[in-house]
Amino acid sequence: MKQILAELKKLAKDKHLENKKFFDKLKKKTPKNLDYLMQELHEAEFKRTDCLQCANCCKTTGPLFTSADIERISKHLKQKPQQFTDQYLRIDEDHDYVLQSVPCTFLGADNACFIYDVRPKACREFPHTDRKKFQQIADLTMKNVAICPAAYNIVETMKKKISV
């Protein structure tokens, strides 16, 4: 996995222009079955991919925390929301709540999440490759292919299956 992650950034960088052109065309001419196809590709990839072997998303990026996330997680940790916010979060340049630092505070040495059952929505949905109207999150997807081997594989398979 270390070798794959070491190569992933370079692979994503090498494919960046190709992916950008592909997503630009996809936005202009979206196949009717795109949501169905993305769900299929996502499910197939995550049958092969074990996130616990990687956890690169948790090691290199932090999710946005919604108010609902903060309420749910602080309750789980038996803290007041303000305590949780003060202890773990900061407000970023976009005025969103994010982790004070990465890797994620809640990531264990075994790559398991201490708060998995109540994790933020952004973590539950990552890498967002099964999201409806997938073509609308091209910029996010292009960032995620450099972080997540599964997202990279899904986009590469998608380009082979869709001609735009």
Secondary structure, 3 states (H helix, E strand, C coil): CHHHHHHHHHHHHHHHHHHHHHHHHHHHCCCCCHHHHHHHHHHHHHHHCCHHHCCHHHHHCCCEECHHHHHHHHHHCCCCHHHHHHHHEEECCCCCEEECCCCCCCECCCCCECCHHHCCHHHHHCCCCCCCCHHHHHHHHHHHCCCCHHHHHHHHHHHHHCCC
